[in-house]
Amino acid sequence: MKNKVLTIVASGITMLCLSCNPNPATAVRNQVPEKIKITKDELLNKIKGGWAGQVIGCTYGGPTEFSRSAFFI
């Protein structure tokens, strides 16, 4: 038991240390600009895509959402 806990803690610390970004040049590139230009057609397309994704997810997930057999698929 003590070995498992030690392994989990060591793995977590290792992943935390490896996930840090030591290169500040890439941090500047990953920032979101203050203003984003997008046309109305592109925005409408993105909104329709979001709604389509929600409808598809509810349609396929609804019948199995609270059924016990969904956990054993």
RAUR-V723814 format. One record per residue. D_CENTER is the distance of its C-alpha to the mean C-alpha in whole Angstrom. Layout:
BEGIN
d_center=D_CENTER
d_center=D_CENTER
END
This chain:
BEGIN
d_center=32
d_center=32
d_center=31
d_center=28
d_center=27
d_center=28
d_center=26
d_center=23
d_center=24
d_center=25
d_center=22
d_center=19
d_center=22
d_center=22
d_center=18
d_center=18
d_center=21
d_center=19
d_center=16
d_center=18
d_center=19
d_center=23
d_center=23
d_center=23
d_center=24
d_center=20
d_center=19
d_center=21
d_center=20
d_center=16
d_center=18
d_center=17
d_center=21
d_center=23
d_center=24
d_center=22
d_center=24
d_center=23
d_center=26
d_center=26
d_center=26
d_center=23
d_center=21
d_center=23
d_center=21
d_center=18
d_center=19
d_center=20
d_center=17
d_center=15
d_center=18
d_center=19
d_center=15
d_center=16
d_center=19
d_center=18
d_center=16
d_center=19
d_center=21
d_center=20
d_center=19
d_center=22
d_center=24
d_center=23
d_center=21
d_center=23
d_center=25
d_center=26
d_center=26
d_center=22
d_center=22
d_center=24
d_center=23
END
